[in-house]
């Protein structure tokens, strides 16, 4: 007969250390970030696999809570698995990530909508900084002038 001992519960420290590990900007254009306390506690690595299972990117990470990746010219549009491994090579977490050219447009339109809704022009500078690298930014800015927002 099985018994549960509430005084000595099983440890969950392994799962707790990755609880706050997140990938953000998903979908994205190949530029994304990982954030979590485990990233500054131990040397981790990231491995990105395409839909066929082929590793397309691998990197050792420095001990920083936030890690930024600028892979817009290395990842084609599609679906990827992003595996984060700890210092002892154990798998910490796996993320599904979508790379899409539409991710830039979505970011642009949602930012513009936010600017129009709040009436604040401060986000414009950060928006323009992000668009400088986009080949379609001039086209999107022209569309801004003709598209109504609720």
DSSP file (Angstrom, degrees, kcal/mol; ACC not computed):
  #  RESIDUE AA STRUCTURE BP1 BP2  ACC     N-H-->O    O-->H-N    N-H-->O    O-->H-N    TCO  KAPPA ALPHA  PHI   PSI    X-CA   Y-CA   Z-CA
    1    1 A X              0   0    0      0, 0.0     2,-0.3     0, 0.0     0, 0.0   0.000 360.0 360.0 360.0 132.9    0.0    0.0    0.0
    2    2 A X        -     0   0    0      2,-0.0     2,-0.4     0, 0.0     0, 0.0  -0.601 360.0-165.7 -85.9 143.3    1.4    3.4   -1.0
    3    3 A X        -     0   0    0     -2,-0.3     2,-0.6     2,-0.0     0, 0.0  -0.968  14.4-139.5-127.4 144.7    1.6    6.3    1.5
    4    4 A X        -     0   0    0     -2,-0.4     2,-0.8     5,-0.0     3,-0.1  -0.902  11.4-154.9-102.2 127.5    2.1    9.9    1.1
    5    5 A X    >   -     0   0    0     -2,-0.6     3,-0.6     3,-0.2    -2,-0.0  -0.870   9.5-174.8-103.9 103.8    4.4   11.6    3.6
    6    6 A X  T 3  S+     0   0    0     -2,-0.8     3,-0.5     1,-0.2    -1,-0.1   0.683  80.9  61.8 -73.3 -16.6    3.4   15.3    3.7
    7    7 A X  T 3  S+     0   0    0      1,-0.3     2,-0.2    -3,-0.1    -1,-0.2   0.790 113.5  32.5 -78.4 -28.2    6.3   16.0    6.1
    8    8 A X  S <  S-     0   0    0     -3,-0.6    -1,-0.3     3,-0.0    -3,-0.2  -0.594  81.4-178.3-128.2  70.2    9.0   14.9    3.6
    9    9 A X        -     0   0    0     -3,-0.5    -3,-0.1    -2,-0.2     3,-0.1  -0.280  38.3 -92.1 -68.9 157.2    7.7   15.8    0.1
   10   10 A X        -     0   0    0      1,-0.1     2,-0.2     2,-0.0    -1,-0.1  -0.373  48.7-103.2 -66.3 146.9    9.8   14.9   -2.9
   11   11 A X        -     0   0    0      1,-0.1    -1,-0.1    -3,-0.1     3,-0.1  -0.460  31.6-176.9 -74.1 141.5   12.1   17.7   -4.0
   12   12 A X     >  +     0   0    0     -2,-0.2     4,-2.6     1,-0.1     5,-0.2   0.024  45.4 120.6-121.9  24.7   11.2   19.7   -7.1
   13   13 A X  H  > S+     0   0    0      1,-0.2     4,-1.7     2,-0.2     5,-0.1   0.834  71.8  56.8 -62.3 -32.3   14.3   21.8   -7.2
   14   14 A X  H  4 S+     0   0    0      1,-0.2     4,-0.5     2,-0.2    -1,-0.2   0.944 113.3  38.1 -64.2 -46.9   15.2   20.6  -10.6
   15   15 A X  H >4 S+     0   0    0      1,-0.2     3,-0.8     2,-0.2     4,-0.4   0.845 112.7  58.1 -73.7 -32.4   11.9   21.7  -12.1
   16   16 A X  H >< S+     0   0    0     -4,-2.6     3,-1.0     1,-0.2     4,-0.4   0.845  97.0  62.3 -65.3 -32.7   11.8   24.9  -10.1
   17   17 A X  T 3< S+     0   0    0     -4,-1.7    21,-0.5     1,-0.3    -1,-0.2   0.738 111.8  36.7 -67.6 -21.3   15.1   26.1  -11.5
   18   18 A X  T X  S+     0   0    0     -3,-0.8     3,-1.6    -4,-0.5    -1,-0.3   0.346  86.8 101.8-108.7   4.5   13.7   26.2  -15.0
   19   19 A X  T <  S+     0   0    0     -3,-1.0    -2,-0.1    -4,-0.4    -1,-0.1   0.860  88.1  40.8 -58.9 -37.1   10.2   27.4  -14.0
   20   20 A X  T 3  S+     0   0    0     -4,-0.4     2,-0.6    -3,-0.1    -1,-0.3   0.315  84.4 120.1 -96.3   9.7   11.0   31.0  -15.1
   21   21 A X    <   +     0   0    0     -3,-1.6     2,-0.3    15,-0.1    15,-0.2  -0.649  41.1 168.3 -77.3 118.2   12.9   30.0  -18.2
   22   22 A X  E     -A   35   0A   0     13,-2.9    13,-2.5    -2,-0.6     2,-0.5  -0.937  34.4-144.6-133.5 152.8   11.1   31.6  -21.2
   23   23 A X  E     -A   34   0A   0     -2,-0.3     2,-0.3    11,-0.2    11,-0.2  -0.975  28.5-165.3-110.9 126.6   11.6   32.3  -24.9
   24   24 A X  E     +A   33   0A   0      9,-2.3     9,-1.7    -2,-0.5     3,-0.1  -0.880  56.7  47.3-126.5 160.4   10.1   35.6  -26.0
   25   25 A X  S    S-     0   0    0     -2,-0.3     2,-0.4     1,-0.2    -1,-0.2   0.913  75.2-172.5  72.9  72.0    9.2   37.1  -29.3
   26   26 A X        +     0   0    0     -3,-0.1    -1,-0.2     1,-0.1     2,-0.2  -0.924  69.7  35.8-140.3 111.4    7.5   34.0  -30.7
   27   27 A X  S    S+     0   0    0     71,-0.6     2,-0.3    -2,-0.4    72,-0.2   0.451  96.0 156.6 -72.8 164.3    6.7   34.1  -33.5
   28   28 A X  B     -c   99   0B   0     70,-2.4    72,-2.9    -2,-0.2    75,-0.3  -0.844  55.3-111.5-146.9-179.3    9.8   36.1  -34.6
   29   29 A X  S    S-     0   0    0      2,-0.4    46,-0.2    -2,-0.3    70,-0.1   0.188  83.6 -70.4-103.7  14.3   12.0   36.9  -37.6
   30   30 A X  S    S+     0   0    0      1,-0.3    41,-2.5    68,-0.2     2,-0.6   0.234 112.8 104.5 110.4 -10.0   15.0   35.0  -36.2
   31   31 A X  E     + B   0  70A   0     39,-0.2    -2,-0.4    40,-0.2    -1,-0.3  -0.928  46.1 136.3-104.2 118.6   15.6   37.6  -33.5
   32   32 A X  E     - B   0  69A   0     37,-1.7    37,-3.0    -2,-0.6     2,-0.3  -0.906  38.2-131.8-151.8 174.6   14.5   36.3  -30.1
   33   33 A X  E     -AB  24  68A   0     -9,-1.7    -9,-2.3    -2,-0.3     2,-0.4  -0.969   1.8-149.1-137.3 151.4   15.6   36.1  -26.4
   34   34 A X  E     -AB  23  67A   0     33,-2.6    33,-3.1    -2,-0.3     2,-0.4  -0.951  20.6-176.7-113.8 140.6   15.8   33.5  -23.7
   35   35 A X  E     +AB  22  66A   0    -13,-2.5   -13,-2.9    -2,-0.4     2,-0.2  -0.998  19.7 119.5-141.5 136.1   15.4   34.6  -20.1
   36   36 A X    >   -     0   0    0     29,-2.2     3,-1.0    -2,-0.4     4,-0.5  -0.831  60.8-113.4 174.0 150.9   15.6   32.8  -16.8
   37   37 A X  T >> S+     0   0    0      1,-0.3     3,-1.1    -2,-0.2     4,-0.8   0.811 111.2  65.7 -65.7 -30.0   17.5   32.6  -13.5
   38   38 A X  H >> S+     0   0    0    -21,-0.5     4,-1.7     1,-0.2     3,-0.5   0.814  91.4  65.3 -61.6 -28.5   19.0   29.3  -14.4
   39   39 A X  H <4 S+     0   0    0     -3,-1.0    25,-0.5     1,-0.2     5,-0.3   0.769 106.3  40.9 -67.8 -25.8   20.9   31.0  -17.3
   40   40 A X  H <4 S+     0   0    0     -3,-1.1    -1,-0.2    -4,-0.5    -2,-0.2   0.532 111.2  58.1 -97.5  -6.3   22.9   33.1  -14.8
   41   41 A X  H << S+     0   0    0     -4,-0.8     2,-0.3    -3,-0.5    -2,-0.2   0.798 116.6  11.3 -90.2 -31.9   23.5   30.2  -12.3
   42   42 A X  S  < S-     0   0    0     -4,-1.7     2,-0.6    20,-0.1    -1,-0.2  -0.967  84.9 -92.1-144.7 159.5   25.2   27.8  -14.7
   43   43 A X        -     0   0    0     -2,-0.3     2,-0.2    -3,-0.1    19,-0.1  -0.624  53.0-179.4 -74.1 118.0   26.8   27.6  -18.1
   44   44 A X        -     0   0    0     -2,-0.6    17,-3.2    -5,-0.3     2,-0.3  -0.636  16.5-146.4-112.8 170.5   24.1   26.5  -20.4
   45   45 A X  E     -ED  60  85B   0     40,-2.4    40,-2.8    15,-0.3     2,-0.4  -0.964   4.7-145.8-135.7 155.5   23.9   25.9  -24.2
   46   46 A X  E     -ED  59  84B   0     13,-2.6    13,-2.3    -2,-0.3     2,-0.4  -0.967  11.5-172.6-123.2 140.1   21.2   26.3  -26.8
   47   47 A X  E     -ED  58  83B   0     36,-2.4    36,-3.2    -2,-0.4     2,-0.5  -0.999   7.5-158.0-133.3 128.8   20.6   24.1  -29.8
   48   48 A X  E     -ED  57  82B   0      9,-3.1     8,-2.9    -2,-0.4     9,-1.3  -0.933   8.6-169.8-114.3 129.5   18.1   24.9  -32.5
   49   49 A X  E     -ED  55  81B   0     32,-2.6    32,-2.3    -2,-0.5     6,-0.2  -0.930  14.5-135.4-118.9 138.9   16.7   22.2  -34.8
   50   50 A X    >   -     0   0    0      4,-2.4     3,-2.0    -2,-0.4    30,-0.2  -0.209  42.9 -85.6 -81.0-178.7   14.6   22.6  -37.9
   51   51 A X  T 3  S+     0   0    0     28,-0.5    29,-0.1     1,-0.3    -1,-0.1   0.721 128.2  56.5 -63.9 -21.7   11.5   20.6  -38.7
   52   52 A X  T 3  S-     0   0    0      2,-0.1    -1,-0.3     1,-0.0     3,-0.1   0.490 119.8-106.8 -88.1  -2.2   13.5   17.7  -40.2
   53   53 A X  S <  S+     0   0    0     -3,-2.0     2,-0.4     1,-0.3    -2,-0.1   0.486  72.8 141.1  92.9   3.0   15.5   17.3  -37.0
   54   54 A X        -     0   0    0      1,-0.1    -4,-2.4     2,-0.0     2,-0.5  -0.647  56.3-121.1 -82.5 131.9   18.8   18.9  -38.3
   55   55 A X  E     +E   49   0B   0     -2,-0.4    -6,-0.3    -6,-0.2     3,-0.1  -0.610  35.2 172.6 -72.9 122.7   20.7   21.1  -35.9
   56   56 A X  E     +     0   0B   0     -8,-2.9     2,-0.3    -2,-0.5    -7,-0.2   0.558  63.9  17.8-108.4 -12.8   20.9   24.5  -37.6
   57   57 A X  E     +E   48   0B   0     -9,-1.3    -9,-3.1     2,-0.0    -1,-0.3  -0.966  57.3 173.9-159.2 142.4   22.5   26.5  -34.7
   58   58 A X  E     +E   47   0B   0     -2,-0.3     2,-0.3   -11,-0.2   -11,-0.2  -0.984   9.3 166.6-149.5 140.0   24.3   25.7  -31.5
   59   59 A X  E     -E   46   0B   0    -13,-2.3   -13,-2.6    -2,-0.3     2,-0.4  -0.984  33.9-126.1-157.0 142.8   25.9   28.0  -28.9
   60   60 A X  E     -E   45   0B   0     -2,-0.3     2,-0.3   -15,-0.2   -15,-0.3  -0.721  37.2-137.4 -81.9 138.8   27.4   28.0  -25.4
   61   61 A X        -     0   0    0    -17,-3.2   -17,-0.3    -2,-0.4     2,-0.1  -0.726   4.6-126.5-101.8 148.8   25.8   30.8  -23.4
   62   62 A X        -     0   0    0     -2,-0.3     2,-1.9   -19,-0.1   -18,-0.2  -0.410  43.5 -89.3 -80.3 168.0   27.4   33.2  -21.0
   63   63 A X  S    S+     0   0    0     -2,-0.1     2,-0.4   -23,-0.1   -23,-0.2  -0.541  80.5 127.9 -83.6  78.3   26.1   33.5  -17.4
   64   64 A X        -     0   0    0     -2,-1.9   -23,-0.1   -25,-0.5   -28,-0.1  -0.986  62.2-133.4-131.0 143.2   23.5   36.2  -18.0
   65   65 A X  S    S+     0   0    0     -2,-0.4   -29,-2.2     1,-0.1     2,-0.5   0.833  97.5  44.1 -65.0 -32.3   19.8   36.1  -17.1
   66   66 A X  E     -B   35   0A   0    -31,-0.2     2,-0.5   -27,-0.1   -31,-0.2  -0.964  69.2-170.7-118.4 129.5   18.8   37.3  -20.5
   67   67 A X  E     -B   34   0A   0    -33,-3.1   -33,-2.6    -2,-0.5     2,-0.4  -0.978   8.2-156.2-119.9 126.3   20.3   36.0  -23.7
   68   68 A X  E     -B   33   0A   0     -2,-0.5     2,-0.4   -35,-0.2   -35,-0.2  -0.836   4.0-163.0-106.0 140.9   19.6   37.7  -27.1
   69   69 A X  E     -B   32   0A   0    -37,-3.0   -37,-1.7    -2,-0.4     2,-0.7  -0.986   9.3-168.8-125.7 125.9   19.9   35.9  -30.4
   70   70 A X  E     +B   31   0A   0     -2,-0.4   -39,-0.2   -39,-0.2     3,-0.2  -0.754  34.2 139.8-111.9  81.7   20.1   37.8  -33.8
   71   71 A X    >>  +     0   0    0    -41,-2.5     4,-2.0    -2,-0.7     3,-1.4   0.021  20.5 124.1-113.3  26.1   19.6   34.9  -36.2
   72   72 A X  T 34 S+     0   0    0      1,-0.3    -1,-0.2     2,-0.2   -41,-0.1   0.784  82.0  41.7 -61.8 -26.3   17.4   36.7  -38.8
   73   73 A X  T 34 S+     0   0    0     -3,-0.2    -1,-0.3     1,-0.1    -2,-0.1   0.472 116.4  49.3 -97.7  -2.2   19.8   35.9  -41.6
   74   74 A X  T <4 S+     0   0    0     -3,-1.4     2,-0.5     1,-0.1    -2,-0.2   0.653 100.3  65.1-107.8 -20.3   20.5   32.4  -40.5
   75   75 A X     <  -     0   0    0     -4,-2.0    -1,-0.1   -46,-0.2     2,-0.1  -0.915  69.0-148.7-111.8 124.0   17.0   31.0  -39.9
   76   76 A X        -     0   0    0     -2,-0.5    23,-0.2     1,-0.1     2,-0.1  -0.397  43.3 -78.9 -77.1 162.7   14.6   30.5  -42.8
   77   77 A X  S    S+     0   0    0     -2,-0.1     2,-0.3    21,-0.1    23,-0.2  -0.412  89.2  81.8 -64.8 140.8   10.9   30.9  -42.1
   78   78 A X  E    S- F   0  99B   0     21,-2.1    21,-3.1    -3,-0.1     2,-0.4  -0.957  79.9 -53.2 154.9-171.3    9.5   27.7  -40.6
   79   79 A X  E     - F   0  98B   0     -2,-0.3   -28,-0.5    19,-0.2     2,-0.3  -0.815  49.3-178.9-104.8 141.9    9.1   25.9  -37.3
   80   80 A X  E     - F   0  97B   0     17,-3.1    17,-2.9    -2,-0.4     2,-0.5  -0.932  25.9-132.8-136.5 155.6   12.0   25.1  -35.0
   81   81 A X  E     -DF  49  96B   0    -32,-2.3   -32,-2.6    -2,-0.3     2,-0.6  -0.961  18.9-159.5-106.5 129.2   12.7   23.3  -31.7
   82   82 A X  E     -DF  48  95B   0     13,-2.8    13,-2.6    -2,-0.5     2,-0.5  -0.938   9.6-167.2-110.6 112.3   14.9   25.3  -29.3
   83   83 A X  E     -DF  47  94B   0    -36,-3.2   -36,-2.4    -2,-0.6     2,-0.5  -0.873   5.4-160.2-105.1 129.0   16.6   23.1  -26.7
   84   84 A X  E     -DF  46  93B   0      9,-2.8     8,-3.0    -2,-0.5     9,-1.4  -0.934  11.0-168.0-108.0 125.5   18.3   24.6  -23.7
   85   85 A X  E     -DF  45  91B   0    -40,-2.8   -40,-2.4    -2,-0.5     6,-0.2  -0.887  13.3-129.7-116.1 146.0   20.8   22.3  -21.9
   86   86 A X    >   -     0   0    0      4,-3.1     3,-2.0    -2,-0.4   -42,-0.1  -0.149  39.8 -84.2 -83.0-178.8   22.4   22.8  -18.5
   87   87 A X  T 3  S+     0   0    0      1,-0.3   -43,-0.1     2,-0.1    -1,-0.1   0.794 129.5  50.9 -58.7 -32.3   26.0   22.7  -17.5
   88   88 A X  T 3  S-     0   0    0      2,-0.1    -1,-0.3     1,-0.0     3,-0.1   0.131 121.6-106.7 -94.0  21.5   26.0   18.9  -17.1
   89   89 A X  S <  S+     0   0    0     -3,-2.0     2,-0.2     1,-0.2    -2,-0.1   0.544  73.0 144.1  68.6  10.0   24.4   18.6  -20.6
   90   90 A X        -     0   0    0      1,-0.1    -4,-3.1    -5,-0.0     2,-0.4  -0.574  59.1-107.7 -78.0 145.5   21.0   17.7  -19.1
   91   91 A X  E     + F   0  85B   0     -6,-0.2    -6,-0.3    -2,-0.2     3,-0.1  -0.593  36.9 179.4 -74.6 122.8   18.0   19.0  -21.1
   92   92 A X  E     -     0   0B   0     -8,-3.0     2,-0.3    -2,-0.4    -7,-0.2   0.876  61.0 -17.2 -90.8 -44.8   16.4   21.9  -19.2
   93   93 A X  E     - F   0  84B   0     -9,-1.4    -9,-2.8     2,-0.0     2,-0.4  -0.985  49.8-146.1-162.8 150.6   13.6   22.9  -21.5
   94   94 A X  E     - F   0  83B   0     -2,-0.3     2,-0.4   -11,-0.2   -11,-0.2  -0.990  17.7-167.5-124.0 131.6   12.4   22.7  -25.1
   95   95 A X  E     - F   0  82B   0    -13,-2.6   -13,-2.8    -2,-0.4     2,-0.5  -0.905  18.6-135.8-116.1 145.4   10.5   25.4  -26.9
   96   96 A X  E     - F   0  81B   0     -2,-0.4     2,-0.4   -15,-0.2   -15,-0.2  -0.884  31.3-173.1 -93.6 130.7    8.6   25.4  -30.1
   97   97 A X  E     - F   0  80B   0    -17,-2.9   -17,-3.1    -2,-0.5     2,-0.5  -0.977  15.6-153.3-131.3 140.3    9.5   28.5  -32.1
   98   98 A X  E     - F   0  79B   0     -2,-0.4   -70,-2.4   -19,-0.2   -71,-0.6  -0.953   3.6-159.6-114.6 127.4    8.1   29.9  -35.4
   99   99 A X  E     +cF  28  78B   0    -21,-3.1   -21,-2.1    -2,-0.5     2,-0.3  -0.929  25.4 163.0-104.4 125.3   10.2   32.1  -37.7
  100  100 A X    >   -     0   0    0    -72,-2.9     3,-1.0    -2,-0.5     4,-0.4  -0.999  46.7-139.4-145.0 141.2    8.0   34.1  -40.0
  101  101 A X  T >> S+     0   0    0     -2,-0.3     4,-0.7     1,-0.2     3,-0.7   0.756 106.9  64.1 -69.8 -22.3    8.5   37.2  -42.2
  102  102 A X  H 3> S+     0   0    0      1,-0.2     4,-2.7     2,-0.2    -1,-0.2   0.660  82.0  78.9 -74.0 -15.2    5.0   38.3  -41.0
  103  103 A X  H <> S+     0   0    0     -3,-1.0     4,-2.3   -75,-0.3    -1,-0.2   0.883  92.1  51.3 -60.7 -37.6    6.4   38.5  -37.4
  104  104 A X  H <> S+     0   0    0     -3,-0.7     4,-2.5    -4,-0.4    -1,-0.2   0.915 110.7  47.5 -64.9 -42.9    7.9   41.9  -38.3
  105  105 A X  H  X S+     0   0    0     -4,-0.7     4,-3.1     2,-0.2     5,-0.3   0.907 110.7  51.3 -66.1 -40.9    4.7   43.2  -39.7
  106  106 A X  H  X S+     0   0    0     -4,-2.7     4,-2.6     1,-0.2     5,-0.3   0.932 111.5  47.7 -61.1 -44.9    2.7   42.0  -36.7
  107  107 A X  H  X S+     0   0    0     -4,-2.3     4,-2.0    -5,-0.2    -2,-0.2   0.913 113.6  48.6 -61.0 -43.2    5.2   43.8  -34.4
  108  108 A X  H  X S+     0   0    0     -4,-2.5     4,-2.6     2,-0.2    -2,-0.2   0.958 114.1  43.8 -61.9 -52.8    5.0   46.9  -36.5
  109  109 A X  H  X S+     0   0    0     -4,-3.1     4,-2.6     1,-0.2    -2,-0.2   0.887 114.1  49.4 -65.2 -39.4    1.2   47.0  -36.6
  110  110 A X  H  X S+     0   0    0     -4,-2.6     4,-1.9    -5,-0.3    -1,-0.2   0.880 112.7  48.6 -67.8 -35.4    0.7   46.2  -32.9
  111  111 A X  H  X S+     0   0    0     -4,-2.0     4,-2.2    -5,-0.3    -2,-0.2   0.919 112.6  47.3 -67.8 -43.5    3.2   48.9  -32.0
  112  112 A X  H  X S+     0   0    0     -4,-2.6     4,-2.7     2,-0.2     5,-0.2   0.910 111.0  52.0 -64.2 -41.9    1.5   51.5  -34.2
  113  113 A X  H  X S+     0   0    0     -4,-2.6     4,-2.4     1,-0.2    -1,-0.2   0.908 109.8  49.7 -59.7 -42.1   -1.9   50.5  -32.8
  114  114 A X  H  X S+     0   0    0     -4,-1.9     4,-2.5     2,-0.2     6,-0.3   0.892 110.3  50.2 -64.0 -40.5   -0.5   51.0  -29.3
  115  115 A X  H  X S+     0   0    0     -4,-2.2     4,-2.2     1,-0.2     5,-0.4   0.932 113.4  45.1 -63.7 -45.8    0.9   54.4  -30.2
  116  116 A X  H  < S+     0   0    0     -4,-2.7    -2,-0.2     1,-0.2    -1,-0.2   0.877 114.3  49.5 -66.4 -36.7   -2.4   55.6  -31.7
  117  117 A X  H  < S+     0   0    0     -4,-2.4    -2,-0.2    -5,-0.2    -1,-0.2   0.912 120.3  34.0 -69.8 -43.2   -4.4   54.2  -28.8
  118  118 A X  H  < S-     0   0    0     -4,-2.5    -2,-0.2    -5,-0.2    -1,-0.2   0.722  95.4-136.3 -86.4 -21.7   -2.3   55.8  -26.1
  119  119 A X     <  +     0   0    0     -4,-2.2     2,-0.4     1,-0.3    -3,-0.1   0.537  59.1 135.4  77.1   5.2   -1.4   59.0  -28.0
  120  120 A X        -     0   0    0     -5,-0.4    -1,-0.3    -6,-0.3     3,-0.2  -0.725  41.3-167.7 -91.4 134.7    2.2   58.7  -26.8
  121  121 A X    >>  +     0   0    0     -2,-0.4     3,-1.3     1,-0.2     4,-0.5   0.488  68.2  92.0 -96.8  -3.9    5.0   59.2  -29.3
  122  122 A X  H >> S+     0   0    0      1,-0.3     3,-1.0     2,-0.2     4,-0.7   0.880  80.6  56.7 -60.3 -39.2    7.7   57.8  -27.1
  123  123 A X  H 3> S+     0   0    0      1,-0.2     4,-2.4    -3,-0.2    -1,-0.3   0.686  88.8  79.9 -66.4 -13.5    7.4   54.3  -28.4
  124  124 A X  H <> S+     0   0    0     -3,-1.3     4,-2.9     1,-0.2    -1,-0.2   0.897  88.3  53.7 -60.7 -40.1    8.1   55.6  -32.0
  125  125 A X  H <X S+     0   0    0     -3,-1.0     4,-2.2    -4,-0.5    -1,-0.2   0.936 111.3  43.5 -61.9 -47.0   11.8   55.8  -31.4
  126  126 A X  H  X S+     0   0    0     -4,-0.7     4,-1.7     2,-0.2    -1,-0.2   0.879 113.7  52.7 -67.1 -35.1   12.1   52.2  -30.3
  127  127 A X  H  X S+     0   0    0     -4,-2.4     4,-1.5     2,-0.2    -2,-0.2   0.943 110.4  46.6 -62.6 -47.9    9.8   51.1  -33.1
  128  128 A X  H  X S+     0   0    0     -4,-2.9     4,-1.3     1,-0.2    -2,-0.2   0.871 108.0  56.4 -64.7 -36.6   11.9   52.9  -35.7
  129  129 A X  H  < S+     0   0    0     -4,-2.2     4,-0.4     1,-0.2     3,-0.3   0.902 109.9  46.4 -59.8 -40.0   15.1   51.5  -34.3
  130  130 A X  H  < S+     0   0    0     -4,-1.7     3,-0.4     1,-0.2    -1,-0.2   0.788 112.2  50.7 -71.7 -27.8   13.7   48.0  -34.8
  131  131 A X  H >< S+     0   0    0     -4,-1.5     3,-1.6     1,-0.2     6,-0.3   0.651  84.7  85.4 -86.2 -15.6   12.5   48.8  -38.3
  132  132 A X  T 3< S+     0   0    0     -4,-1.3    -1,-0.2     1,-0.3    -2,-0.1   0.859  93.1  47.2 -54.7 -36.7   15.8   50.2  -39.6
  133  133 A X  T 3  S+     0   0    0     -3,-0.4     2,-0.4    -4,-0.4    -1,-0.3   0.604  91.5  99.0 -81.1 -11.7   17.0   46.6  -40.5
  134  134 A X    X   -     0   0    0     -3,-1.6     3,-1.3     1,-0.1     4,-0.3  -0.632  61.7-153.5 -83.7 127.8   13.7   45.7  -42.2
  135  135 A X  T 3  S+     0   0    0     -2,-0.4     3,-0.4     1,-0.2     4,-0.2   0.807  97.3  49.8 -66.7 -27.5   13.7   45.9  -46.0
  136  136 A X  T 3> S+     0   0    0      1,-0.2     4,-2.4     2,-0.1    -1,-0.2   0.301  78.5 104.5 -93.1  10.7   10.0   46.4  -46.1
  137  137 A X  H <> S+     0   0    0     -3,-1.3     4,-2.4    -6,-0.3    -1,-0.2   0.873  78.8  51.1 -63.5 -37.8   10.0   49.2  -43.5
  138  138 A X  H  > S+     0   0    0     -3,-0.4     4,-1.9    -4,-0.3    -1,-0.2   0.925 111.5  48.5 -64.1 -42.6    9.4   52.0  -46.0
  139  139 A X  H  > S+     0   0    0     -4,-0.2     4,-2.0     1,-0.2    -2,-0.2   0.913 111.9  49.3 -60.8 -44.1    6.5   50.1  -47.5
  140  140 A X  H  X S+     0   0    0     -4,-2.4     4,-1.8     1,-0.2    -2,-0.2   0.880 108.6  52.3 -65.9 -38.0    5.0   49.5  -44.0
  141  141 A X  H  X S+     0   0    0     -4,-2.4     4,-0.8     1,-0.2    -1,-0.2   0.876 108.6  51.0 -65.7 -36.0    5.4   53.2  -43.1
  142  142 A X  H >X S+     0   0    0     -4,-1.9     3,-0.6     1,-0.2     4,-0.5   0.893 108.7  52.0 -66.1 -38.8    3.5   54.1  -46.3
  143  143 A X  H >X S+     0   0    0     -4,-2.0     4,-2.0     1,-0.2     3,-1.3   0.845  98.9  65.5 -64.6 -33.7    0.7   51.7  -45.3
  144  144 A X  H 3< S+     0   0    0     -4,-1.8    -1,-0.2     1,-0.3    -2,-0.2   0.849  96.3  57.0 -56.5 -35.3    0.5   53.3  -41.9
  145  145 A X  H << S+     0   0    0     -4,-0.8    -1,-0.3    -3,-0.6    -2,-0.2   0.742 116.4  32.9 -71.6 -22.5   -0.7   56.5  -43.5
  146  146 A X  H << S+     0   0    0     -3,-1.3     2,-0.5    -4,-0.5    -2,-0.2   0.613  96.3  90.3-111.1 -14.9   -3.7   54.8  -45.2
  147  147 A X     <  -     0   0    0     -4,-2.0     2,-0.2     1,-0.0    -4,-0.0  -0.725  66.7-140.0 -90.2 126.1   -4.8   52.1  -42.8
  148  148 A X        -     0   0    0     -2,-0.5     2,-0.4     2,-0.0    -2,-0.1  -0.547  12.7-155.0 -79.1 148.5   -7.4   52.9  -40.1
  149  149 A X              0   0    0     -2,-0.2    -1,-0.0   -37,-0.1     0, 0.0  -0.960 360.0 360.0-120.7 142.3   -7.0   51.6  -36.6
  150  150 A X              0   0    0     -2,-0.4    -1,-0.0     0, 0.0    -2,-0.0   0.517 360.0 360.0 -66.8 360.0   -9.9   51.1  -34.2
